[in-house]
């Protein structure tokens, strides 16, 4: 048979829809998904790497790669059939200082989620049935449990590897960016979590965007992020455990207030600056007082929220989706 004939025969499956190389998606397996999500708990040495790749704006110059790392423990705060909450805490191995870090909530077939729609604004929106069916929605929160971003997607367990990939959604600038630059105000992101031997990874496909109040937008660059969580037994996480045991009830009360604001439309707007420190500082100070044995009354938490949080649409929109 002539080589060109063999080549044409090899093309037949592809031209007919790829039946020879493609396979049907596996049915949802929420029990197996839960195992993957819960596998992210534990004690880790973490490395963070971010590299700008494709430059999209005329005259834009590629930023230097960013590298950092830390020691982080992940605790399970809530574990029910359709919902898992994981809390991250950073520990400085030399001083033992503990920093309450980010939080990730996972909800099976969530009916709605919050979306970052404008500067310091998150609106609650329904998730289309065809998107949330068989999928988990991950929502990520700031150090003081303020919202950051959500994404919805299915876990894939093909070949014995558990990987979750989100749809593309908006998120505000991370601290590593807004402390150094102000030339863009939003990230359009696809996230991927993979459970690997000895830990797990978090990959990010980021596009840096300037969003204007009139709905227009301009892209600057694409960026890849890779966060590598490797289990460790070399770090003493006792300070984190002691801090969380002392303050977890306080932070549950704080979460209740955020949850109430994000339970239904319209959502919320922060009246703080982009770093959110006007609300982060008082809540962290209250938590420190709790850790020292003091009782914080509900009225004091409510006062901080009343000063710095309002319903979405109340303030001036500075960057529309």
Secondary structure, 3 states (H helix, E strand, C coil): CCHHHHHHHHHHHHHCCCCCCCCCCCCCCHHHHHHHHHCCCEEEEEEEEEEEEEECCCCCCCCCCEEEEEEEEEEEEEEECCEEEEEEEEECCCCCCEEEEEEEEEEECCCEEEEEEECCEEEEEECCHHHHCCCEEEEEECCCCCEEEEEEECEECHHHCCEEECCCEEECCCHHHHCCCCCCCEEEEEEEEEEECCEEEEEEEEEEEEECCCCCEEEEEEEEEEEEEEECCCCCCHHHHHHHHHHHHHHHHHHHHHHHHCCCCCEEEECCCCCCHHHHHHHHHHHHHHHCCCCCCHHHHHHHHHHHEEECCCCCCCCCC
